[in-house]
């Protein structure tokens, strides 16, 4: 007698984003739409135009999906590695025995820079 397949349980929460390609697409689209919205605001756009753009942002999942996608992207591309490589290139990275850097990261979606090998500081996400 063949085995019956078990029914999958109902999904209570949205699936987490796992695709790097999709995460990159979401973050790029979000940045493009937010830039477009900012330009429309500065150009004196109508409420209808801004509402239409806000609807497009919400249709892709809004800020929550963007932040989830950003987490996926930064899990593959370590922000702290890039920051410290730039500091090294500029000759600003402290040597052994010197005090750690004081870092203030605006738009922090993770703690990579703060918990990096030589970073101590404050993290802030302006629109969480």
N, C-alpha and C positions, 0 to 999 in steps of 0.2 A: 504494500500500500504506500503510495507516494506521500512524502511529508508535505504538510500544508505550510505555506509561508506565513510567518507572523505579520500581522498588520503593524505598520510603523506607528508609534505613538504620535499623537497630535503635537505639533510644534508650538510650544508655549511662547518662546522668545524668538526673535529673528536670528537666522544663522549668522555666525560670525564670518566676516570677510576673510578669505584665505588667499585669494589670487593676487599676486603682485601686479599683474597687468591690469586687472580691474581696479585695484587700489590706486594705481598711477592715473588711470583714466578718470576716476572720480575726483582725485585731488586736483588734477589739471583742469577739469571742467568747472569745479567749484571756484578755483582761483580766477578762471576766465570770467565766470558769471559775476563774481564779486567785484572784479575790476570794471566790468561793464556797468554794474550797478553804481559804483562810485563815480564813474564818468558821467552817467546819466544824472545823478544827484547834483554834480557840480555844474552840469550844463542846463539845469533848470527843467528837467524832464517832468512830465505830468505824472500824477498819482497812478493813472492807468498803466503807463509804461513801467513804473516801478513795481506795481502789483503783478504785472505779467512776468517780470523778471523774478520776483519773489516766488511766484508759482512754479517757475522752471526750477528754481533752487530746491523748493520743497518736493517737487516731483522726483528729484534724484535722491531724496532722503534727507535733505537739509544738513544742518551743521553736525548733527549726531553721526550720520553716515560718513561725512567728510572726516570727522575726527577718528572714527574707526579705521577708515582707509589710511589716514596719516600714520596711525599706530602700526599698521601692517607695513607700510612703506619704510618707516624708520626702523622696524625690526630687521629689515634686510640691508638697509643702508644706515650704518651707525653714524648719527650726527656727531657724537663725541669724537669719533675717529677723524672726521673731517675737520672739526674745530681744532683739535690738538695738532693735526698735521699743518694747518694754516699757521697756528701759533709758532710751531717749530720752524716753518719756512720763513716767518718774519723775525725769528730770533727772540720771541717773547715768551717762550715756554720756560718755566723755572727749572733750574738744575736740581739735582739731588741735594737735600739739605736746605734749600730755599723754601720759603713759605708757599703754600698752595695758592693758586689763583682765586680771586674773588670774581664770581660769575653772576651775571644777572641776565637770565634768558627770558625774553618776552615771547609769548606764544608757545610755552612749554607744554608739549603733549606727553612727554616722558621725562625721566630723570637721568638720562644718559650723561649729559654734561656735568651735572651736579655730582653724580656718583663716579665719574671718570677718575682716572688715576691721579689727576692733579687739579680737579675742579671742586670748589666749594662755593656755594652761593645761594641765591634766591631764584626761584622759578615762578613764573606768573603766566597764566593764560587769561588774556583780557576778556574773551567772550566764551566762557565755558558753559 
